[in-house]
Amino acid sequence: MNEIKTFPDDFIWGAATSAYQIEGAWNTDGKGESIWDRYAHLPGRVLSGDTGDTAADHYHRLDEDAALMRELGLKAYRFSIAWSRVMPEGRGKANEKGLDFYDRLVDRLLEAGVQPVACLYHWDLPQRLYEAGGWPQRECTDWFAEYARLMFDQLADRVRTWDTHNEPRVAAFIGYGSASMAPGVADYSLAFQTAHHLLLAHGKAVQVFRQGGYPGEIGIILDSEYSTPASQSPEDQQAWQRYYELDTTLFTEALYHGEYPPYLMEWIGPMRPEIKSTDMQYIQSSLDFLGINYYRSTSISFDPEGGFLKCRAQQRTLPMWGLTEVGWGVYPDGLEQVLLRIQECCRPVKIFITENGCATLDVPDAQGFVRDQERIAYLSGHIAAAGRAIQKGVNLKGYFVWSLMDNFEWAQGYKPRFGLVRVDYETLRRIPKASFFWYREVIATNGRIF
């Protein structure tokens, strides 16, 4: 059959991780404590009492992991920087050994032919800043800008793509709202203030980047479900609107239109954040790209006992799939629909899928090899959906698998495995899975469909 060309020649195929999930070395070489260090060390917070103290020990196995990326043929690798590793107190004096680690990481990536993509914040606020008020404290936005400047000065000569935040919705509403992630605060007033300050910190970091004349591009990463109303009833329609505005448009409307959704702001009433007159000018700063993380789709119905939003979310999944190991449905068409929604409402300069992947029941053979055909099917379906979105006019420029390797999956500890590479947590041996070799072929052929 004739080749059907879906992906542009400059399309970027990548994989992603985050600092706390893989680095380990939580108190090594002068690193300060983060809110995730503190949270995971408290009893009853994480499944099985797991912590990120060692994780995949990427801090000590950097060369080995870079060699795996070269073998995989990655075009780009998205990693996050542990703020408390480079600034142990969160502000003030930098930690040279921490900076040296990220210097070496970037150099190893470039030597391997892999483009480094650096994320400044993936949920691991320095504990000392949390004790000084954390994200609900307005000064935290300036502390973040100071940290951003340090990293731009250190790495921008080699790192040309920067993410300010990964999934600010999660940091705000799961960290400060439902309290099921660090720092474990259950106060939705603080959650909304945190969401605002995360966006304000993003805007200030972008300003530092622009004013500093650093080369390259900068953006932010949002997570977005494909949610739809469960029925045409007004109650379900309005419940979906509340859910969708909290999930997505609270962030996209601020970033691209300089305002928060009026209906949601009216609904939350006294929980509305304090906003100063110039804040939206910072937040609505020019973005070079928008990153989208997509995992699942949901059907939303009205539920009078469904929390302050008064709604219930039901997972949508294909009949042959059921739920993944973390209880999420599998619905590849939802990725296409999310991309089309974002393209229509925001008109971003360009879009990257910055995370997409699934946790499956990985069963290794006697040699530790995992034949993860379910993961391959999941990724294949979603990459095909991304291709359809491109054909319909979405300016999609890259796709990053979550994750390069098995890692610490936050409150669920080490039970879920998302990686293309299996990590034996007893020996820390890395063993590429079947999906690793499949994705290598996808990259080598630029995702051709025959």
N, C-alpha and C positions, 0 to 999 in steps of 0.2 A: 504494500500500500504506500501511497505517497505520504511523505512527512507533513504533519500539520504543525506549523510553527506557532507556538503559544507565547513563549517567553522571549523578551528582547535580548539581544546579544550581550548587553551590559548588565543583565539581571544578576543580583548578588545572592548566592546560596550560602547560608551561614548556620551557625548553631549558637546557643546562648547558655549562660550560667549566671550565678550571682555569688558574691564574695562569701557571705555567711554560709551558703549552702555547700560550698566545695573547699574553701581554703583551709579550714582548721586553724591550727596555730593561734588560738584565740587570745593567748596572753604572751606570745613569743616576740622577741626583738622589739620590745617597747610598745606593742599594741595596747591601746586602751580598751576598756570594757564598753560594749555596745548594749543597747536595750535588749537585743536578742541573746547576748551572753547572759545577762541578768535573768531574763524571762525563762530561758530554757533550764537554768540552774534551779529555779523554784519548783518545788514538788507539785505534781498534778497538772502541769501546764502542757506538756508534750507527751505524746503516745510513747509508752514504755520507758519514760524518763530519758529519752534520747536528747542529746545536745549536739551543737555544731563544734564542739571542742576540737575534734579531729576531722570530722566530715570525710571528704575524699583526700585530705592531706595535700591539696593542690599547692599549698605554700611551699612544701618541700619536694614536690614532684612536678614542678613546672616544666622542666625540660622533657620529661616523658610525655606529658600532656600535649605540649607543643608538637612533638613528633607524631602523636596520634592525629592531630589536626592536619598535619602535612599529609599523612597517609590517607585521611578521609578526603583530602582535596578541597577543604573549605576555602571559600573566597573571603569570608569574614567571620569573626568571632566576637560576639557581644559578651562582655564581662562587666561586673560592677566593681567599684572601688570601695573598700571598707574605710569609711570616713575616720573611724577611730584607730585604724592602722597608720594613717598618715598624719592625723592630728589627734593624739591620744585624749586630750581634754575637749576636743571638738572645736577649739579655737586656740589662737596663740601659736606656740612653738610647734613646728612640724617635726615629725619623726623621720630622720634620714633613712633608717633601715626600712621603714615602710615604703617610703618613696622609691627606694632602690628596688624593692620587689616589683613594683609596677613598671619601673624602667626596664627591668629584665624581662618581664612578661611581654611588654610591647616589642622589645628588640627580638625576642624569640619568635613572636608571631610574624614579624616582618621577614625574618630569616627563613621562615617556613612558607612565605608567600601568602600569608593570611592578613587581611586588613583588620586592624584592631578597631573595635567600636566600644567606647567607654561610657558606662552609665554611672553617674555621680551618686545616685541614691537608690538603693534597693532595700529599703525598710530598716536599715541597721543604724539608727541614730546613736551617736555616742551617749553613753549613760550619763556622763557629767552634764551634757546639755539637757537631757530629760529632767535631771534633778534641778536644773536652772529654769525649768518651765516647759521645755520641749516645744513641739510644734504649735501648741495653743498660744505660746508666747510669741509676740510679734518680732522680738529681737532675733528669733531663730532664723528668720528669713535673711537677716544680715550675716549671721554666722555661716549660713549656707553659701552666700555669695563670696565670703572670705575663703571658704574651703574650695569653692569652684575656681577662684582665681589661682589658688595654689596649684591645683591640678592642671589648669590650662597652661600655667607657666612651666610646669614640669614636663608635660607630655604633648602639648599641642604641636610641637615641631614634627611629631611622628603620628599622632592620633588625629585623624581628620574628620571623624564622626563622633559626636557627643550626644548622649541622652541625659537630660537633667534628672528626671524621675522615672522610675518604673512603677506603674499602677498606683498613682496617688489615691485612688478610691480605696484600695485595700489598706494602705497605710493609715488613712483617715478613719474609715468606717468599720474595719475589722480590728485595727489596733486600738482605736479610741471609742468605738461604738459598741460592737458586740463583744469585744474584749477577748476574742479567741486567738489573737496574735499579739505580739509585743507592741506596745508596753502593757497591754492587758487592762485598759481603762474602759469602763462602761459608762459613758456619758456622751450622748449624741450632740449636746451643745458644744462640747469640746471637739467632737468629731467634725462638725461642720466648720468650726473655726480652724481646725487643722487642715481641712481640705482647702480652705481659702489661703492659708499661709503656705501650704505646699505649692499652690499655683503662683502665689506672690514670690516665693523663693525661686521658682522656675524663671519667672520674668526677670528677677534681679540677676540671676546667673546668665541669662541671655544677654542682658545689658552689659555685663562684665565682658562677655565673649565678643560682643560687637565693638565696644569701646576699646578693647585691648587689641583689636585688629588681628585676632588669631585666625590662621587659615582653617578652612574646612567648613563644616556645617553642624548645626545644633537643632535638636528637637526634643520631644517628650514622648513617653510611651503610655498609652491608655489601654485598659482592658475593656472589652465590650462584648456582652452576650448578644446573640440574636434573639430578642424577646418579642413576643406577640401576645395580643389579648386572647384569652381562652374562648371568648365568645363576642358577639356583637352587642351584648348588654351594656348599658351606660356604666354600670358598676365595674364590670371587667375592663372596659375601655379606660376608665379613669384610674383604676388600680394599675393597669399597664403603664399609663402615662407617668404616674408617680415613680414606678419602678425604673422605667427607662430613663427618666430625668436624673434620678440618683445614680444610676449605673453609668450613664454616658453623657447626656447633654449638660449636666452640671459642669462638666469639664470642657466639652467641645464648645458650648456657647460662650463660656468665659474666654477661652483661648482664641476663638475666631470671630466672636461678635461683641466681646467686651461686656457681657452681662450674664447673670444667672437666670435660669428658667423661672419666670414669674409665678407660675402655678405651684412649683415645688417650694419656692420661697414663702408663698402665702400659706401653703399647707404646713410647713414646719414652724411657722409663727415665731415664738420666743427662742427657738433654737437657731435662728438665722445668725450668720457670722457678722462680726463687726467689720465694716469695710470703710476704709478711708478714701478720700476723694480721688487720689491719684493711683490707687491700687490697680484698677482695671487697665490703666495705661501700661503698667508694667506687664500685667498678665497677657494682654492682647498684643504681645510683641511678635514680630515676624518670625515664623518658624520655617526652617529649611525643609523639614519633613515631619510627618506624624507617624509614630510607631503604634501598631495595633496588636495586642495580644488576644488571641481567640482560642477558646476551648470548648464552649458549650452553647446550647440554645435552650430557651425556656418558654413555657406557656404560662401566662400570668392571669390569675383570677382574683376577684375580690374576696377577702377573708376578714371578717370583723375582729378576729383574734390574731391577725397577721402583723403584729408589731405596729410601729407608728405609721408605716406606710399602708397598713390594712390590706395586705395582699399576700398571695401564696404563689410560689414559683414551682412549676412542675417541669422536670427534665424532659426534653424532647430527644428521642433517639430513634435510629433506624431499627426496624423489626429484628434484623439478624444480629444486632449488637448487644442489646441490653445496656448495662452501665459499666464504665471503666472501674478500675480498682479504687478510685477516689469517689465513686458514686456519681460521675458525670455521664450524661448521655453523649452519643456520637451522632453529629448532624452536620456533615460537611457543607451542605448548601447554605447553612447559616453563616459560614465565613464569607461566601460570595455576597450574601445579603448585607452583612455588616459593612463590607468594603463599599458596596454601592450606596448605602446610607451615608457613610462618611464622605464619600466623594461628592454626593449631592449637597449635603448640608454645610460642608466646610471648604470644599475646593482646595485641599492642601496642595502645596507645590509638588509633593510626592509622598507616597505611603510605603512603609515597610511593614510586613508581618513580622513582628519582633519576637513573638513566641507562638508556637503551636505544637502540640504533642499530646501524648497520653500515657497514663500508667497502666500497664498490663501485668497479668500474673506471669512474670518471667520465671521459667523453670529451667535451670541450667543442666546440661548433661554432665557426664563424669569429668569432662575437661573444663567445665565452667562455661561452655558456649550456650547461648540462648538463641533459639530459633523463634524469634518474636514476629510471627506472621501477622498477628493482630495489629501490632504497631505499624508494620509496613502497609497494611490495608488502610489504617487510619490516616497515615501521612499521605498515601497515594490519593485518597479521596479528597483530602483538603488541598493538596497541591493542584489537583485538577480543578477544584472550585476556584482557587486563586487564578488559574489560567483563564477560566470563564469570565472572571471579573475583569481581567486585562482586556479580553476581547470585547467587553461591553463598555470600555472606555476608562476604567479605573487606572490611575497612574501609579501602578504598583511596581516598585523597583527592587524588592528583595524579600526573601523568606528565610526565617531563622527557626530551626527546630529547637523545641525545648524537650530534652536538654542534651548537651554533649555527653554527659555521663550521669549515672545515678548519683543522687545527692540527698542531703537533708531537706526533707519537704515540710519545713515549718512545723506546725502543730501536729502533723502526722508522722513526724520523725523519719525513720529510714524504711518504713514499710512500703510506701509507694515507690516504684522505680520508673522513671521517665526517660532514662538515658539511652543513647545509641551505643554507649559503652557500659558494660556491667562493671560495677565496683564490688569486689569481694571485701566487705567491711572488716573481716578478720585479718586479712593479709594486705589489703589495699591494692591488690593486683587488679589491673585494668584488662578487660576481655571484651573486644569488640563483638557486638551482637550481629545477627543477620541483618538487622535494619541499618547498621553501620555500612555494610557492603552494598546494600540496596541504595542507600542515600549517596554513596560514593558514585554510583553509576548515574543517578539523577544529576548530580553536579557535573560529571564528566560530559554528559550529553545535553546539558542545559535544559533538562526537563522535557526532552522531546517526547511527543505522543505519536504513536504509529497506528 
